Amino acid sequence: MGVTLEELKKKMADFAKERDWDQFHSPRNLLLALVGEVGELSEVFQWKGEVPRGLPDWEEEEKQHLGEELSDVLLYLIRLSDVCGIDLGKAVLRKLELNALKYPVNLCRGSSKKLKHIHNSTTATATSTSCITNESENGVANNGV
Ligand SMILES: Nc1ccn([C@H]2C[C@H](O)[C@@H](COP(=O)(O)OP(=O)(O)OP(=O)(O)O)O2)c(=O)n1
């Protein structure tokens, strides 16, 4: 992709500073702006039904529009993380590790079930798996139903 989160963070910070917009880039405002852009992103797909991966039937103009909406979401997300003092690069790598622990390949391969459903479909032999450990850590009821 040729650009880092750090570079985008700096570009957004400069963009806001040059316009004296830091005053508007509060966490809450940025969150609302982010959600608004997610809405605009959804509109791109609205009423189209399911579309094949790669969007083979879409006009170039439509794809460019999609790229713009995806970018708005990413830019506000990066800016929100920045003003909240969250190191997004570090956080996202940690989250990927947590996801891998929560959904071990041997239990989850080929299944799109959520964690609790994976648990439900495993027998007592699974009680020592990572899935169960994480479930308890996440505070999800582990009552075996
Ligand atoms: N106060 C603002 C306003 C805009 N932007 C930046 C981040 C987004 O990438 C983009 C959003 O601009 P618009 O609010 O004009 O939204 P759109 O580009 O989606 O245009 P429109 O809503 O008219 O379709 O500009 C920003 O950082 N801070």
The ligand as an SDF file (V2000), in Angstrom:
LIG
                    3D

 28 29  0  0  0  0  0  0  0  0999 V2000
  -13.5180   18.9200   10.2260 N   0  0  0  0  0  0  0  0  0  0  0  0
  -13.0040   18.1000    9.2900 C   0  0  0  0  0  0  0  0  0  0  0  0
  -13.6240   17.9690    8.0470 C   0  0  0  0  0  0  0  0  0  0  0  0
  -13.0650   17.1150    7.1060 C   0  0  0  0  0  0  0  0  0  0  0  0
  -11.9520   16.4330    7.4050 N   0  0  0  0  0  0  0  0  0  0  0  0
  -11.3500   15.5170    6.4380 C   0  0  0  0  0  0  0  0  0  0  0  0
  -11.3430   14.0670    6.8960 C   0  0  0  0  0  0  0  0  0  0  0  0
  -12.1420   13.3110    5.8770 C   0  0  0  0  0  0  0  0  0  0  0  0
  -11.2440   12.5240    5.0840 O   0  0  0  0  0  0  0  0  0  0  0  0
  -12.7690   14.3500    4.9740 C   0  0  0  0  0  0  0  0  0  0  0  0
  -14.2260   14.5160    5.2310 C   0  0  0  0  0  0  0  0  0  0  0  0
  -14.6940   15.6060    4.4950 O   0  0  0  0  0  0  0  0  0  0  0  0
  -16.2580   15.9160    4.3670 P   0  0  0  0  0  0  0  0  0  0  0  0
  -16.8420   16.1420    5.7150 O   0  0  0  0  0  0  0  0  0  0  0  0
  -16.3920   17.0240    3.3660 O   0  0  0  0  0  0  0  0  0  0  0  0
  -16.8920   14.5540    3.8690 O   0  0  0  0  0  0  0  0  0  0  0  0
  -16.8850   13.9150    2.4050 P   0  0  0  0  0  0  0  0  0  0  0  0
  -15.5550   14.0890    1.7760 O   0  0  0  0  0  0  0  0  0  0  0  0
  -17.4030   12.5250    2.6190 O   0  0  0  0  0  0  0  0  0  0  0  0
  -17.9150   14.7870    1.5900 O   0  0  0  0  0  0  0  0  0  0  0  0
  -19.5180   14.6940    1.5990 P   0  0  0  0  0  0  0  0  0  0  0  0
  -19.9410   14.4160    3.0220 O   0  0  0  0  0  0  0  0  0  0  0  0
  -19.9240   16.0580    1.1150 O   0  0  0  0  0  0  0  0  0  0  0  0
  -19.8690   13.5810    0.6940 O   0  0  0  0  0  0  0  0  0  0  0  0
  -12.0660   15.5680    5.2290 O   0  0  0  0  0  0  0  0  0  0  0  0
  -11.3530   16.5900    8.6320 C   0  0  0  0  0  0  0  0  0  0  0  0
  -10.3250   15.9920    8.9080 O   0  0  0  0  0  0  0  0  0  0  0  0
  -11.9040   17.4230    9.5570 N   0  0  0  0  0  0  0  0  0  0  0  0
  1  2  1  0
  2  3  1  0
  2 28  2  0
  3  4  2  0
  4  5  1  0
  5  6  1  0
  5 26  1  0
  6  7  1  0
  6 25  1  0
  7  8  1  0
  8  9  1  0
  8 10  1  0
 10 11  1  0
 10 25  1  0
 11 12  1  0
 12 13  1  0
 13 14  2  0
 13 15  1  0
 13 16  1  0
 16 17  1  0
 17 18  2  0
 17 19  1  0
 17 20  1  0
 20 21  1  0
 21 22  2  0
 21 23  1  0
 21 24  1  0
 26 27  2  0
 26 28  1  0
M  END
$$$$
